[in-house]
Amino acid sequence: MLDRIVAQAPVFLLIAVRCFALLMTLPLFSMRSVSRIAKIALAGYMAYIILPFADFSAYTRYIAKDGSFDLTYVMLLIGEGMIGVIMGFYITIIFSAFSTAGQFFAFQMGLSASEVYDSVSQVENPLMGQYLNLIAMLIFLQNHWFQKLFLKGLTGSFTTMNVFKLLDAREKIVKFLVGGLTQLFADALVISLPIVGTLMLVTVCMAILSRAAPQMNLLSEGFSIMLLVAFFLITVLMPSLCDFFERSFNGGITSLIQLFAAAGGSS
């Protein structure tokens, strides 16, 4: 294994940089609790597995036969890192939709002030945003989406995408990422709309009742009613939410693979 890596060290390093950049931006693996040494080791093993399938014929003239390299090779390493960051950033956008949906209806539930540090997204999140994020992460791991991302997305990107094709398709990639941000808010709205709409109706009903009978003092009971209704709706809607999470992962990874295939074939 070491002899093979040393014999193809320049190509191996290019692959390892893309894999490491993906792991540093991918949810769960980008957590600070995951050791940096473990990330480097995992990136090295991933690069070793992908090494026979990678197509770096476009870089041949920049790598000398004796393994020496110049500043151009350093720029290629930076470009490979950018490709890995783009892949990890888009997967992060998909997960952010679930966290954003939790933020939407956490305010209606009365839990908007209970923000805690989310170790998955590494930002301050309301409890419901963190809860949906963890559910999405479990579905991501249970349905082997990381293996699909690795086998189809990452491995396929080494045959369709390189630094030169990345520069040629930079406008497509920018539009794709901006469209992903737009889809983030659309997915978050779809997830949170049933809960937000129901809680709004409950709020309107309590306002009408408190106006009609002020002695009922519904203000003190409103918080408990909101929590019970919200948790009941989440329990009822959880199967549909899980199906929506799976469709989001499937559509996101498929779109990413199609983008790299289109960008690689257009240059």
PyMOL commands that set and color helices and strands:
alter all, ss='L'
color gray80, all
select helices_A, chain A and resi 2-7+9-25+36-53+57-62+71-109+127-142+145-160+163-168+170-212+214-216+219-266
alter helices_A, ss='H'
color red, helices_A
select strands_A, chain A and resi 115-118+123-126
alter strands_A, ss='S'
color yellow, strands_A
deselect
rebuild
show_as cartoon
